[in-house]
Amino acid sequence: MSSAGDGTKPSRSAIVADMASGHHLLTIHGYSGTKSIPTGEGAKSLPFTIAGHRWRIDYYPNGKKSEVAECISLGLILDEDVAEVVKAKWDICFASEEEEAKQAASLAEASVNNFASGSSWWYESFIKRKELESSEHLRNDSFTIRCDVVVVHGCRAQEHAAAFVSVPPCDLRLHLGELLTTEKGADVVFEVGSETVAAHRCVLAARSSVFSAELFGPMKEGNAASGIVVHVEDMEVEVFKALLHFAYTGLLPEMQKEDEDVTYQHLLVAADRYNMERLKLICEGKLCEYIDVGTVATILALADQHHCEGLKKVCFDFIGSPANLKAVVTTDGFKHLSKSCPSLMIEIVAMSLAS
């Protein structure tokens, strides 16, 4: 009979929790308007599917009951009929990277709830309205929440190949980001305004077909031995640096809060110019949060010029309100829009006549 002390390896097996997870983002547009909903009444999100089950979120802007009337209440509902209860962990937070990191830790420690057909679990005091209204989460009368759901299907036994090996998450973006910061091995220099930015041709060519043609095709200047110099016209250096940061890491850099909307507009133009579609879509989504009376005309013109159909639709939805349209037409941005994008004016007039 062998033992661990005789030099032989023990056989191993494992019991593994069988789980599936996902998340849903819900944006409350026109928050101030929802405050007129009485306590005990709410609004429902559209259904969404996570881990093979259909869910929805219920939003009560003045609390689910009188005891929490000063708070926003949020609930997760299993929006389907099931033969057996669905065992799931869940959590709701504001949609920001810092909040999501906290939520991931919270979910790891959370208990499993039983969801029967149509049943719900609640954050009756998700946040006090006064706290929300003074926080950075409320922007342009809108805020976005993230709901994470982890469905536990049960447990299963399996052979244990590496019981004591812990594999860390992929850190490729960290190392590529360091490569950009340190400029180690850089073989191309971009001249942007009065500044120069060093980078790596292979990384950029892999991330953008435009960079690939520019750095490896007939458009390149210099040669690989002496280094390539590329002049970038009509772009601010901070925008170009943000573009490179995303190319290397897949993430947006930290931005000044007061200039975010303008930066996203410039970055969308840059992403379109270099055919970086995912970055362009991210900028589209971000700009949707900044649409108001003062910005909608400018953002609509941008969306039309760069073929951003989702952003364009959100702008038209905003202008579709007669009160909003009446306020927008008095702005300088609308006057510029009428001169620069006459085709859009035809659509706006047709929409106003239809309403």
ZAFIVO-54055 format. One line per 4 residues: number of its first residue (from 0); for each residue x, y, z of C-alpha. Coordinates in Angstrom, 2 decimals. Example, Ala and Ser with C-alpha at 12.3 -4.5 7.8 and 13.67 -1.06 7.14 Angstrom:
2
0 = 12.30,-4.50,7.80; 13.67,-1.06,7.14;
! end
This chain:
355
0 = 0.00,0.00,0.00; 1.51,3.28,-1.07; 1.41,6.54,0.81; 2.43,10.12,0.19;
4 = 5.67,9.50,2.03; 6.94,6.72,-0.24; 7.47,8.97,-3.23; 4.43,7.88,-5.25;
8 = 1.92,10.41,-6.52; -1.62,10.16,-5.13; -4.55,9.99,-7.53; -6.74,13.06,-7.56;
12 = -10.28,14.03,-8.38; -12.37,17.15,-7.89; -15.90,18.30,-7.24; -16.60,21.34,-9.38;
16 = -19.47,23.80,-9.08; -21.16,23.97,-12.49; -21.98,27.66,-13.03; -22.85,30.04,-15.84;
20 = -22.76,33.82,-15.60; -23.38,37.06,-17.44; -24.36,40.67,-16.90; -26.87,43.22,-18.17;
24 = -26.56,47.02,-18.36; -29.67,49.13,-17.74; -29.68,52.90,-18.31; -32.28,55.16,-16.73;
28 = -32.69,58.11,-19.10; -34.54,61.18,-17.85; -34.13,60.26,-14.18; -35.82,63.46,-12.95;
32 = -38.95,62.54,-14.89; -39.15,59.12,-13.23; -39.30,60.75,-9.79; -42.98,61.44,-10.37;
36 = -43.74,57.71,-10.11; -45.41,57.11,-6.69; -43.86,55.01,-3.95; -44.71,51.36,-4.47;
40 = -44.89,51.70,-8.25; -42.10,51.18,-10.75; -40.96,50.52,-14.28; -39.74,47.26,-15.81;
44 = -36.73,46.74,-18.03; -36.98,44.73,-21.22; -36.34,41.00,-20.62; -32.78,39.78,-21.06;
48 = -31.22,36.32,-21.08; -28.36,35.14,-18.86; -27.29,31.50,-18.43; -30.28,30.25,-20.41;
52 = -32.89,32.00,-18.26; -34.93,35.13,-18.89; -34.69,37.96,-16.37; -35.75,41.58,-15.97;
56 = -34.96,44.42,-13.57; -37.68,46.41,-11.80; -36.93,50.05,-10.97; -38.80,51.89,-8.20;
60 = -37.54,55.52,-8.11; -39.40,56.32,-4.86; -38.93,53.04,-3.06; -40.80,49.76,-3.14;
64 = -42.59,50.62,0.10; -43.09,53.64,2.35; -40.27,52.67,4.72; -37.75,53.29,1.94;
68 = -39.54,56.13,0.14; -36.38,58.25,0.08; -34.47,55.50,-1.73; -34.34,53.89,-5.14;
72 = -35.34,50.22,-5.04; -34.07,47.71,-7.61; -35.14,44.10,-8.01; -34.07,41.13,-10.12;
76 = -37.00,39.06,-11.39; -36.97,35.62,-13.01; -39.26,36.43,-15.94; -40.28,32.90,-16.95;
80 = -42.02,29.79,-15.75; -39.67,27.08,-14.47; -40.34,23.55,-13.25; -37.64,23.78,-10.60;
84 = -36.20,26.75,-8.72; -33.22,28.47,-10.31; -30.32,28.81,-7.90; -28.40,32.01,-8.55;
88 = -26.10,34.60,-7.06; -26.74,38.17,-8.15; -25.68,41.74,-7.48; -26.37,45.22,-8.85;
92 = -23.97,48.17,-8.92; -23.38,51.36,-10.86; -21.64,50.72,-14.18; -18.07,51.82,-13.53;
96 = -14.82,49.86,-13.43; -14.31,50.60,-9.73; -17.84,49.48,-8.81; -17.58,46.36,-10.98;
100 = -14.38,45.30,-9.20; -16.14,45.60,-5.84; -19.12,43.69,-7.21; -16.94,40.81,-8.40;
104 = -15.57,40.42,-4.87; -19.08,40.68,-3.43; -20.42,38.00,-5.76; -17.66,35.59,-4.74;
108 = -18.88,35.79,-1.13; -22.62,36.04,-1.88; -25.09,33.37,-0.87; -27.19,31.52,-3.44;
112 = -30.84,32.64,-3.77; -33.71,30.47,-4.99; -35.74,31.96,-7.86; -39.12,30.34,-8.57;
116 = -41.32,31.27,-11.55; -41.73,35.05,-11.56; -40.08,35.48,-8.16; -37.77,38.32,-7.24;
120 = -35.02,39.44,-4.90; -34.53,43.10,-4.03; -32.22,45.92,-3.06; -34.97,47.91,-1.39;
124 = -32.49,50.64,-0.38; -30.11,50.58,-3.35; -29.21,54.27,-2.91; -30.84,57.36,-1.46;
128 = -31.98,59.78,-4.16; -30.07,62.67,-2.56; -26.86,60.63,-2.67; -27.40,59.72,-6.32;
132 = -28.15,63.30,-7.30; -24.90,64.55,-5.77; -22.78,61.70,-7.16; -20.79,61.31,-10.39;
136 = -23.03,58.39,-11.38; -25.81,60.78,-12.49; -24.82,62.50,-15.73; -27.09,64.46,-18.03;
140 = -30.06,63.26,-15.98; -29.14,59.61,-16.65; -27.38,56.78,-14.87; -26.47,53.19,-15.74;
144 = -26.50,50.12,-13.50; -24.89,46.73,-14.05; -26.63,43.54,-12.93; -24.49,40.40,-12.65;
148 = -26.12,36.97,-12.41; -24.36,33.67,-11.66; -26.59,30.62,-12.10; -25.49,27.53,-10.16;
152 = -26.54,24.38,-11.99; -25.14,22.01,-9.40; -21.93,20.11,-8.84; -20.09,17.51,-10.86;
156 = -17.12,15.25,-10.29; -14.16,15.22,-12.62; -10.58,14.12,-12.80; -8.37,16.67,-11.14;
160 = -5.50,17.58,-13.39; -4.07,20.43,-11.38; -5.57,20.70,-7.92; -2.96,23.07,-6.61;
164 = -2.22,25.14,-9.71; -3.74,28.60,-9.72; -3.66,30.26,-13.14; -3.74,34.07,-12.99;
168 = -5.78,36.09,-15.50; -4.18,37.05,-18.78; -1.85,40.02,-18.35; -1.06,40.58,-22.03;
172 = -2.58,44.07,-22.02; -0.45,45.01,-19.01; 2.77,44.00,-20.76; 1.81,45.64,-24.05;
176 = 0.89,48.80,-22.16; 4.33,48.79,-20.54; 5.88,48.33,-23.98; 4.14,51.50,-25.17;
180 = 5.10,53.43,-22.03; 8.78,52.41,-22.00; 9.15,52.63,-25.82; 11.42,49.56,-25.65;
184 = 12.00,48.27,-29.18; 9.97,51.08,-30.75; 10.53,51.33,-34.51; 8.21,54.11,-35.59;
188 = 7.86,57.73,-34.50; 4.70,59.76,-35.00; 4.95,63.53,-35.19; 1.70,64.96,-33.83;
192 = 1.71,68.73,-33.62; 4.88,69.75,-31.79; 5.30,66.37,-30.02; 6.65,62.96,-31.02;
196 = 5.23,59.60,-29.95; 7.17,56.35,-30.34; 5.43,53.03,-31.01; 5.83,49.55,-32.53;
200 = 4.82,48.90,-36.13; 3.83,45.26,-35.67; 1.44,46.02,-32.80; -0.29,48.83,-34.67;
204 = -0.46,46.89,-37.93; -2.13,44.00,-36.10; -4.74,46.37,-34.64; -5.56,48.57,-37.64;
208 = -5.64,47.96,-41.37; -4.89,51.64,-41.90; -1.79,51.49,-39.72; -0.79,48.31,-41.56;
212 = -0.96,50.03,-44.95; 0.72,53.15,-43.63; 3.60,51.39,-41.86; 4.26,48.45,-44.17;
216 = 2.94,49.67,-47.51; 4.12,52.22,-50.06; 2.93,55.11,-47.85; 5.69,54.60,-45.27;
220 = 8.52,57.08,-44.93; 12.14,56.08,-44.23; 13.04,52.43,-43.75; 13.07,49.81,-41.03;
224 = 16.77,50.27,-40.33; 16.69,54.02,-39.75; 13.21,54.05,-38.23; 10.00,55.31,-39.76;
228 = 8.67,58.81,-39.18; 4.96,59.44,-39.77; 3.39,62.89,-39.70; -0.13,62.91,-38.24;
232 = -2.22,65.85,-39.42; -5.42,67.28,-37.96; -5.33,65.46,-34.63; -4.52,66.56,-31.08;
236 = -1.65,64.68,-29.46; -3.72,63.60,-26.43; -6.32,62.06,-28.73; -3.62,60.20,-30.67;
240 = -2.08,58.94,-27.43; -5.49,57.69,-26.31; -5.85,55.89,-29.65; -2.48,54.17,-29.17;
244 = -3.31,53.28,-25.56; -6.44,51.50,-26.77; -4.52,49.79,-29.59; -2.07,48.31,-27.07;
248 = -4.39,47.52,-24.15; -7.98,47.42,-25.43; -8.84,49.96,-22.71; -9.53,53.68,-22.65;
252 = -7.09,55.82,-20.66; -8.08,58.02,-17.74; -9.73,61.23,-18.97; -10.50,64.63,-17.51;
256 = -14.14,64.50,-16.42; -14.98,68.00,-17.62; -13.70,67.28,-21.14; -14.87,63.68,-21.58;
260 = -17.64,64.35,-24.09; -15.37,66.41,-26.38; -12.57,63.85,-26.08; -14.93,61.02,-27.04;
264 = -16.02,63.00,-30.10; -12.41,63.48,-31.24; -11.54,59.86,-30.40; -14.50,58.59,-32.44;
268 = -13.21,60.54,-35.44; -9.73,59.08,-34.91; -11.09,55.54,-34.55; -13.02,55.92,-37.80;
272 = -9.93,57.32,-39.53; -7.81,54.31,-38.49; -10.60,51.73,-38.96; -10.66,50.66,-35.30;
276 = -14.29,49.61,-35.19; -14.50,48.48,-31.55; -13.08,51.78,-30.28; -15.49,53.64,-32.52;
280 = -18.44,51.71,-31.05; -17.22,52.34,-27.51; -17.09,56.07,-28.24; -20.59,55.87,-29.73;
284 = -21.89,54.28,-26.54; -20.15,56.83,-24.34; -21.52,59.77,-26.34; -25.07,58.45,-25.92;
288 = -24.72,59.38,-22.24; -23.88,63.01,-23.07; -26.84,63.85,-25.28; -28.73,66.90,-24.05;
292 = -30.18,70.12,-25.46; -26.76,71.75,-25.79; -24.90,68.83,-27.37; -27.38,66.86,-29.46;
296 = -26.97,68.89,-32.68; -23.18,68.56,-32.65; -23.29,64.85,-31.79; -25.94,64.21,-34.47;
300 = -23.77,65.84,-37.13; -20.81,63.74,-35.98; -22.89,60.55,-36.06; -24.09,61.29,-39.58;
304 = -20.63,62.12,-40.93; -19.06,58.96,-39.49; -21.94,56.54,-40.12; -22.76,55.88,-36.45;
308 = -26.30,54.58,-36.83; -26.85,53.70,-33.16; -25.75,57.13,-31.96; -27.79,58.80,-34.67;
312 = -30.91,56.95,-33.54; -30.43,58.03,-29.91; -30.08,61.65,-31.07; -33.30,61.44,-33.10;
316 = -35.09,59.82,-30.15; -34.07,62.82,-28.01; -35.13,65.37,-30.63; -38.38,63.43,-31.10;
320 = -39.69,65.05,-27.92; -41.45,68.31,-28.96; -40.15,70.06,-25.83; -36.59,69.00,-26.55;
324 = -36.82,69.99,-30.21; -38.17,73.41,-29.30; -35.16,74.01,-27.03; -32.62,72.55,-29.48;
328 = -33.56,74.77,-32.43; -32.46,77.87,-30.48; -28.89,76.61,-29.99; -25.83,77.56,-32.04;
332 = -25.19,73.87,-32.67; -28.53,73.51,-34.43; -27.82,76.55,-36.61; -24.52,74.96,-37.65;
336 = -26.29,71.64,-38.25; -28.81,73.27,-40.60; -25.95,74.63,-42.73; -23.58,71.64,-42.68;
340 = -26.06,68.72,-42.87; -29.13,69.71,-44.91; -30.14,66.06,-45.35; -30.50,65.74,-41.58;
344 = -32.73,68.81,-41.51; -35.11,67.08,-43.93; -35.32,64.10,-41.56; -35.88,66.35,-38.54;
348 = -38.63,68.33,-40.28; -40.33,65.11,-41.40; -40.14,63.76,-37.86; -41.58,66.94,-36.34;
352 = -44.48,66.94,-38.82; -45.20,63.28,-38.04; -45.40,63.99,-34.33;
! end
